[in-house]
């Protein structure tokens, strides 16, 4: 699951996270987004939900949409009280990521810390791109 800032950057500055998008395409991963991410991107960029999904589809492929359930909302409320440095959108994204068993990709250091404390696998964009960069080695011919 990509943080909303990743999607916002893709809408405003398409070339900023190219290494991340290339690594994601190579790794056969799915980009998961939920209503919190879509509403935060809409609030900051003015793009509608369909425009955001279309932009992600152009950069990567069709995202997986995750619905918020009561369990995610309760977990987000608990995380908001436990990790005071997380804002309301981040706690919902983290709860949805945990529920889905997904990997979180973000550049927010506090978000990465909260994810590790919750047992969610999380990477910065640079680390994700480095770990998923598939290099093909030529076979040595003697």
C-alpha positions in Angstrom: 0.0 0.0 0.0 1.4 3.4 -1.0 1.1 6.4 1.3 -1.1 9.2 0.0 2.0 11.4 -0.4 3.3 8.9 -3.0 0.1 9.3 -5.0 0.1 13.1 -4.5 3.7 13.3 -5.7 2.7 11.3 -8.8 -0.1 13.7 -9.6 1.9 16.8 -9.1 5.4 15.8 -10.1 5.2 12.6 -12.2 9.0 12.1 -12.5 9.8 12.2 -8.8 9.3 8.6 -7.8 10.1 6.8 -11.1 12.4 4.3 -9.3 9.6 3.2 -7.0 7.1 2.8 -9.9 9.6 0.8 -12.0 10.5 -1.5 -9.1 6.8 -2.0 -8.3 6.1 -2.9 -12.0 9.0 -5.4 -11.9 7.9 -7.0 -8.7 4.4 -8.0 -9.8 3.1 -6.1 -6.8 -0.4 -4.5 -6.5 -0.9 -1.0 -5.4 -3.7 -0.9 -2.8 -5.6 2.3 -2.0 -8.4 2.9 0.3 -11.0 5.7 0.7 -8.6 7.6 3.1 -5.9 7.8 0.5 -8.3 8.8 -2.3 -9.9 11.5 -0.1 -6.6 12.9 1.0 -5.3 13.1 -2.6 -8.6 14.8 -3.6 -8.2 17.3 -0.8 -4.6 18.2 -1.8 -4.8 18.0 -5.6 -8.5 18.6 -6.4 -8.5 15.4 -8.5 -11.6 13.2 -8.3 -11.5 9.6 -7.2 -11.7 8.3 -10.8 -8.9 10.7 -12.0 -6.7 9.4 -9.2 -7.3 5.8 -10.1 -6.7 6.6 -13.7 -3.4 8.3 -12.9 -2.2 5.3 -10.9 -3.3 3.0 -13.7 -1.2 5.0 -16.2 1.9 5.0 -13.9 1.6 1.5 -12.7 -1.5 -0.6 -13.3 -5.0 -0.8 -11.9 -4.9 -0.3 -8.1 -6.7 -2.6 -5.7 -9.4 -0.7 -3.8 -9.8 -1.6 -0.2 -13.0 -0.8 1.7 -12.9 0.4 5.3 -14.6 -1.9 7.8 -15.4 -1.4 11.4 -12.4 -3.4 12.4 -10.1 -1.0 10.5 -11.8 2.0 12.0 -11.4 0.6 15.6 -7.7 -0.3 14.9 -7.1 3.2 13.5 -8.7 4.8 16.6 -6.4 2.7 18.8 -3.3 3.7 16.8 -4.3 7.4 16.9 -4.3 7.2 20.7 -1.1 5.2 20.9 1.0 7.0 18.3 0.3 10.7 18.9 2.6 11.7 16.0 0.4 10.0 13.4 -2.3 12.2 11.9 -5.8 10.9 11.2 -5.2 9.8 7.6 -2.0 7.9 8.5 -3.6 5.8 11.2 -6.3 4.7 8.9 -3.8 3.8 6.1 -1.7 1.9 8.7 -4.8 0.0 10.0 -5.9 -0.9 6.5 -2.4 -2.1 5.6 -2.2 -4.2 8.7 -5.7 -5.7 8.0 -4.8 -6.5 4.4 -1.4 -7.9 5.3 0.2 -5.6 2.8 3.5 -3.8 2.6 3.6 -0.1 3.3 5.7 2.2 1.2 6.2 5.8 2.5 8.9 8.4 2.9 7.5 9.6 6.3 9.9 8.4 9.0 7.4 8.6 11.8 5.0 6.6 9.7 7.7 4.0 9.1 8.4 3.8 12.9 4.7 3.3 13.8 4.4 0.6 11.1 7.4 -1.3 12.6 6.0 -1.0 16.1 2.7 -2.5 14.8 4.4 -5.3 13.0 3.7 -4.1 9.5 6.4 -4.5 6.9 7.2 -1.0 5.7 9.8 0.5 3.4 10.9 3.9 2.2 10.6 4.4 -1.5 14.4 4.3 -2.0 14.7 1.0 0.0 11.8 -0.6 -1.8 13.2 0.3 -5.2 16.6 -1.0 -4.2 15.3 -4.3 -2.8 13.0 -5.0 -5.8 15.4 -4.0 -8.5 15.9 -7.1 -10.5 19.2 -7.1 -12.2 19.9 -9.6 -14.9 23.4 -10.9 -14.9 24.9 -12.3 -18.1 26.1 -15.8 -17.9 29.8 -16.2 -18.1 31.0 -18.1 -21.2 34.4 -19.6 -21.0 
